[in-house]
Amino acid sequence: MKVILREDVKSLGKAGDVIEVKDGYARNYLIARNLAVKADAGHMRQLEHERKMLHDKKEKTFKEANKLAEKINKTSCTIAVQVGEEDKLFGSVTALDIVEQLAKEGVEVDKRNVQLEEPIRALGVFNVPVKIMPEVEAKLKLWVVKA
């Protein structure tokens, strides 16, 4: 019997997969536990519609992420910090500081998206990677200057 999985089943496949299983297994386990539905014409149309909707949503999200990445690439932020002798910073510039400065520039990102390997502890110009989506990354030009 052909069934469409509604949820991921460890030994069979992922949600949305159309698989062939024995009739008893489908009726008594998969369909009874609402893990799958019978692969008839109506369910197949519904599956295709859901896949199309999901694809459109992903495409829209990808376009928005690219627009945000383009905006971040064009943005240059300046963070003024206090320094001591020999231009040593008091503290450091963290991802949270960068996110706050970006918010002042009108760009909203999450602090987990700012990919700092370690906090910035020196004056200068830095290219900070900002990962918006797994496949979309931007580079922010960050100026750390004396206050």
C-alpha positions as CSV (number, residue, x, y, z in Angstrom):
1,M,0.0,0.0,0.0
2,K,1.3,3.5,-0.9
3,V,1.2,6.0,1.9
4,I,2.2,9.6,2.4
5,L,4.2,10.2,5.6
6,R,2.8,13.1,7.7
7,E,5.7,13.0,10.2
8,D,9.3,11.7,10.1
9,V,9.5,8.0,10.8
10,K,13.0,6.8,11.6
11,S,13.1,3.7,9.6
12,L,10.9,4.9,6.6
13,G,11.5,8.5,5.7
14,K,10.7,12.1,6.2
15,A,7.4,13.9,6.3
16,G,6.0,14.3,2.8
17,D,7.6,11.2,1.4
18,V,5.5,8.7,-0.6
19,I,6.5,5.2,0.3
20,E,5.3,1.6,-0.3
21,V,4.7,-0.5,2.8
22,K,2.7,-3.6,3.7
23,D,-1.0,-3.2,4.1
24,G,-1.2,-4.3,7.7
25,Y,1.7,-2.1,8.8
26,A,0.1,0.9,7.1
27,R,-3.4,0.3,8.5
28,N,-2.5,-0.9,12.0
29,Y,0.5,1.3,12.8
30,L,1.1,4.3,10.5
31,I,-2.5,5.4,9.8
32,A,-3.7,4.4,13.2
33,R,-1.1,6.6,14.9
34,N,-1.7,9.5,12.4
35,L,1.9,9.1,11.0
36,A,0.7,8.6,7.5
37,V,-2.3,8.8,5.2
38,K,-3.3,6.6,2.2
39,A,-1.8,7.9,-1.0
40,D,-5.0,8.5,-3.0
41,A,-5.6,11.2,-5.6
42,G,-7.0,13.7,-3.1
43,H,-4.1,13.4,-0.7
44,M,-1.6,13.5,-3.5
45,R,-3.0,16.8,-4.8
46,Q,-2.9,18.2,-1.2
47,L,0.7,17.1,-0.9
48,E,1.7,18.8,-4.1
49,H,-0.2,22.0,-3.0
50,E,1.7,22.0,0.4
51,R,5.0,21.5,-1.4
52,K,4.3,24.4,-3.7
53,M,3.3,26.6,-0.8
54,L,6.4,25.6,1.1
55,H,8.6,26.3,-1.9
56,D,7.0,29.8,-2.4
57,K,7.5,30.6,1.3
58,K,11.2,29.6,1.1
59,E,11.7,31.6,-2.1
60,K,10.1,34.7,-0.5
61,T,12.3,34.3,2.7
62,F,15.4,33.9,0.5
63,K,14.6,37.1,-1.4
64,E,14.1,39.0,1.9
65,A,17.4,37.6,3.3
66,N,19.2,38.7,0.1
67,K,17.8,42.2,0.4
68,L,18.9,42.4,4.1
69,A,22.3,41.1,3.1
70,E,22.6,43.8,0.4
71,K,21.7,46.4,2.9
72,I,24.2,45.2,5.5
73,N,26.9,45.0,2.8
74,K,26.3,48.7,2.1
75,T,26.2,49.7,5.8
76,S,29.2,50.9,7.6
77,C,29.0,51.2,11.4
78,T,31.2,53.2,13.8
79,I,31.5,52.3,17.5
80,A,33.2,54.7,19.7
81,V,34.9,53.1,22.8
82,Q,37.0,54.3,25.7
83,V,40.6,53.6,25.5
84,G,43.5,53.7,27.9
85,E,47.2,53.9,27.5
86,E,48.6,52.7,24.2
87,D,45.1,52.6,22.7
88,K,44.0,49.6,24.7
89,L,40.2,49.2,24.9
90,F,38.4,49.2,28.2
91,G,36.3,46.0,27.7
92,S,35.5,44.9,24.2
93,V,33.1,45.2,21.3
94,T,30.7,42.3,21.3
95,A,28.0,41.0,19.0
96,L,25.4,42.8,21.1
97,D,27.1,46.1,20.6
98,I,27.2,45.5,16.9
99,V,23.5,44.6,16.8
100,E,22.6,47.8,18.8
101,Q,24.6,49.9,16.3
102,L,22.9,48.2,13.4
103,A,19.5,48.9,14.9
104,K,20.4,52.6,15.0
105,E,21.2,52.4,11.3
106,G,17.8,50.8,10.7
107,V,18.9,47.2,10.2
108,E,17.4,44.6,12.5
109,V,19.4,41.3,13.0
110,D,19.6,38.8,15.8
111,K,22.9,38.8,17.9
112,R,23.3,35.1,17.2
113,N,23.6,36.0,13.5
114,V,26.7,38.1,14.0
115,Q,29.6,35.7,13.5
116,L,32.3,37.1,15.8
117,E,34.9,34.5,16.6
118,E,35.9,36.5,19.7
119,P,35.1,40.0,20.9
120,I,36.9,42.8,19.3
121,R,39.6,44.3,21.6
122,A,41.5,46.7,19.4
123,L,40.9,49.9,17.4
124,G,40.6,49.7,13.7
125,V,38.4,48.6,10.8
126,F,36.9,45.1,10.8
127,N,34.8,43.1,8.3
128,V,32.3,41.3,10.5
129,P,30.4,38.4,8.9
130,V,26.6,38.4,9.5
131,K,24.9,35.1,8.7
132,I,21.2,35.7,7.8
133,M,20.3,32.3,6.5
134,P,22.5,29.2,6.1
135,E,23.1,30.1,2.4
136,V,23.1,33.9,2.8
137,E,25.9,35.8,4.5
138,A,26.8,39.5,4.5
139,K,29.9,41.4,5.5
140,L,29.5,44.5,7.7
141,K,32.3,47.1,7.8
142,L,32.8,48.1,11.4
143,W,35.0,51.0,12.6
144,V,36.1,50.9,16.2
145,V,37.4,54.4,17.1
146,K,38.3,56.3,20.3
147,A,35.5,58.0,22.2
